[in-house]
Amino acid sequence: MTHIETARVNEILGLQVGIIKDFAAKLNTDDLERLEADLVEVGKAVKELRSILEGLPHKHL
């Protein structure tokens, strides 16, 4: 990957990790319905991050 491509990938990964961190910071056991909804959103964000990572070219060691 070129430097520009690497920078863009890092930006996208950083944004997705930021989304996950934001949801994780809001998790609260006081409201179980809200907790369940937030966990669904965290799951979606993790799934999206996995999808991005799986699409990246990588070297096999």
C-alpha positions as CSV (number, residue, x, y, z in Angstrom):
1,M,0.0,0.0,0.0
2,T,1.1,3.5,-0.6
3,H,1.6,6.0,2.1
4,I,-1.7,7.7,1.3
5,E,-3.6,4.4,1.3
6,T,-2.0,3.4,4.6
7,A,-3.0,6.8,6.1
8,R,-6.5,6.4,4.9
9,V,-6.8,2.8,6.3
10,N,-5.4,4.0,9.6
11,E,-8.0,6.9,9.7
12,I,-10.9,4.5,9.0
13,L,-9.7,2.0,11.6
14,G,-9.2,4.9,14.1
15,L,-12.8,6.1,13.5
16,Q,-14.2,2.7,14.0
17,V,-12.2,2.1,17.2
18,G,-13.4,5.5,18.4
19,I,-17.0,4.5,17.8
20,I,-16.5,1.3,19.9
21,K,-14.8,3.3,22.7
22,D,-17.6,5.8,22.8
23,F,-20.2,3.1,23.2
24,A,-18.1,1.2,25.7
25,A,-17.8,4.4,27.8
26,K,-21.5,4.8,27.9
27,L,-22.3,1.2,29.1
28,N,-24.2,1.3,32.3
29,T,-25.9,-1.5,34.2
30,D,-28.5,0.7,35.8
31,D,-30.7,0.6,32.7
32,L,-30.8,-3.0,31.3
33,E,-32.8,-2.1,28.2
34,R,-30.4,0.7,27.3
35,L,-27.5,-1.6,28.1
36,E,-28.8,-4.3,25.7
37,A,-29.3,-1.7,22.9
38,D,-25.8,-0.3,23.5
39,L,-24.3,-3.8,23.3
40,V,-26.1,-4.4,20.0
41,E,-24.5,-1.2,18.7
42,V,-21.0,-2.2,20.0
43,G,-21.5,-5.6,18.3
44,K,-22.3,-3.9,15.0
45,A,-19.3,-1.6,15.3
46,V,-17.0,-4.6,16.1
47,K,-18.5,-6.5,13.1
48,E,-17.8,-3.5,10.9
49,L,-14.2,-3.3,12.2
50,R,-13.7,-7.0,11.6
51,S,-15.0,-6.6,8.0
52,I,-12.5,-3.7,7.4
53,L,-9.6,-5.7,8.8
54,E,-10.5,-8.8,6.7
55,G,-10.5,-6.7,3.6
56,L,-6.9,-5.4,4.2
57,P,-4.1,-7.0,2.3
58,H,-1.6,-8.5,4.6
59,K,1.5,-10.6,4.5
60,H,1.5,-14.2,5.5
61,L,4.4,-14.9,7.9
